[in-house]
Amino acid sequence: MRERVERAPKLFRNAAVILDFSALSACPAADTVDRLIDVLRGAGVLPVAIAYGTPAIEQLAAQVGLPILAKFRAGYEREAAEPVAAPAAPPPAAPAAAPTATAQAEPGVLQTQPLRSGQQVYAAGRDLTVCAMVGAGAEAIADGSIHIYGALRGRALAGASGNAKARIFCREFNAELVAIAGTYKVLDEIPKKLLGKAVQIWLDKDQLRIEELA
């Protein structure tokens, strides 16, 4: 995290961080989390909450003095629904590749409402499509590509987990900041001729390129 902040200070310094322990086999001890919080603050980011998980996570949050962000990730809701929605076991003759094909067909995240100042939407492991405006002070973030079919006046961060092949597409470009895999540009660095235009943004040899769409 320290390296990421140093590499892109305008993007990550003093950024709010949600601690998510859902991938761990057991809830961490409070003293371990206290040390993690101190290290993250030392790196230049601000831990502000713990993602909802289990009663043990709720107890942990109280011990370390952070609030719980209820159902921060859609994955918790999917996991809760799986026992009810689980399909019947396939017959022995069913092709083994069928479950894999189903998993690969999972759609991207669709945001149909405008994002206002202070709001954020994050597509974890997927593309993000915004069928509305991303207002000044709002953030659209995706591990994949971002498609915005409205005005982009806030921030758009594609390839958030390091995917350098991700792209950003938007219909009306007036962004405060755009980034792909940690490489970013702010409004002052963007050619005036591109403002208000439909553009695509991608990485080319570690350089962020922005071009008008035909």
N, C-alpha and C positions, 0 to 999 in steps of 0.2 A: 504493500500500500504506500509506503514511503517513496518507493521508486516511481509509482504511478503519479503521485502528487508532484514530485520533482519534475517529471516528464511533461506534465500538463497542469501547472499550478492554477491557471485560470479556470480550468474545468473541474478540478477535484479539491483544491484547497478549501477547507471549511465546509465541505460537502456533508450533508446529513447521511448517516449510515444506519441501516437496519441490521441488527444481528440476527441471523437465521441459523439455528442449530438443528434443523430438521434432518440433515444428512447424517447426524451423529447417531451411534447406536445407543448412547446413554446421555442424559442431561449432564452438562459439565458442572463442576463445583463452582460455588459463588466466588471463591478466591481466584480461581482460574479466569473467570469472566472479568473480575475486577482488573486483573493484570492485562487482559486483552483490551479492555476499555482504555487503560492508561497508555498502552502501546499505540492504539489507533489515534488517540488524541495527540500523542507525540509525533505521529506520522503526518498530522495536519488535517485529519477529518474529525467529524463530530458524531459519535454514537448517540442516537436519540431514542431508540426503542428496540424491543426484541419482538421478532415475529411470533405470532400465535402458534402454539403447538400442543402442549399437554399440560395437565395440572402441575407437573414438575417444573415446566417452563414458567408457568405463572408464579410459582413460589420463588423460582430463581430471579425473576424480574423484580419481585418485591425486595429480595435480599440485596440486589445490586443497585436498586434505586432507579430503574428504567421502566417506562410504561410498556404495556403490551399493545402491539398493533394488531388488532383482531383480524384474523384471516387475511394477512398481508399478501399471501401468495395463493393463487387459484388452485395450486396443487393440493392444498389442505382440503378444499371443498371436493375436489375430484376423488381424493383418497377416502373421504367420508362417504361418498356416494357409491363407491365401487362395490361394496357387499350387496347393495340393493340392485344395482344396475348390471351386475356381472351376468354375462350371457351363459346359457347352458353349455356344458362341455361338448366340444365338437365330436362327431362320430369318428371312429378309428380311421375311416377312409379319408378324412379331411386333409387337405394338403398342409404340410408342416409350415410352409412359407406364408400362409394366410395371416396369422397374427402379426408378423413383421410388416406385411403390406399395409395392414390396418393402422399400425403405429406410425408408419411413415406418412400416412394420409392426414395426420392431424393438421387442422388448418392453423393459419396465423391468428394473431389477436386482432379483432375488429373494434375500433373505437368510433362510435357514431355520433357522440356528443362533442361539442367544442371543448377544448382544454383551456381553462381560464388561468389567470395568473396564480401561481402557487400550486397548481395541480400537476400531477405526473402520472403517466401510464408507462408500464414496462412490460415488454413481451419477452419473457424468459425462454431462451432456446428457440425462438420463432421470429417470423417477420411481424411487422406491425403495419396495419392499414388504418389511417385516420380519414374518415369521410366528413371532415369538418375542419374548422380553424384550430391552429395551435397558437394561442395568444401569447403576447409578451409576458415573460415570467413563467411560462408553462414549459414542461419538458416531455418530449416523446422519446422513449428509449427502447431499443430492441437489441437482442443478441444477433438477429438477422438484419434484413433490409427494412427500410421505412418508406412507406408510400403515403403521401399527404395530398388529398384531393381538395384542398382548401388553402388558405393563406398560412404560411409558416412565419410567425413573428417571434416565437420563442426559441427554444433549443431543440435540436434533433440530434440524437446520439445513436448511430447504428454500429453494429459489430461490437457491442459493449463488452462482450466477453473475449474479444480479441480477433474476431473474424474479419480479416482484412479484405475479403471479397464482398462484404456487404455494401449496399449502396443506399442512397437517399434520393427519392424522387418527390418533387412537390410542384404544385400548380402555380403558386404565387410566392416568390422567394423574397422574404424580408427578415431573415433569421438573425437572432442575437448571436447564436453560436451553432455551428454544425461540426460533428466529429464522426470519424470512422475509426474504430479500433484504437482510440486514444489520440489520433492525429486530428487536430481541430483548427478551425478558423473562426474568428469573431467578426462582427459586422464591419468593423473598421478595416479589415483585411480583404473584404470582398469587393470586387470591381462594381462600381456604381451602375454600369450598363446591365448587370444581371438582376438588379433589384426590381421586384415586381414581376419577374419573368418566370416561366415554367422551366425548371432546371433538373439536372441529375448531378449527383455528387459521388465520387468514388476515389479510391486510392490508386495511384500510379507510381510505383517505386518509392513508396513512403511519402509521396507528395499528394496533398488533397487537391483534386481537380473539380472544378465547377463549370459546367457548360450548359448553355441554353438548349432546351429540347426543341426539335424541329416542329 
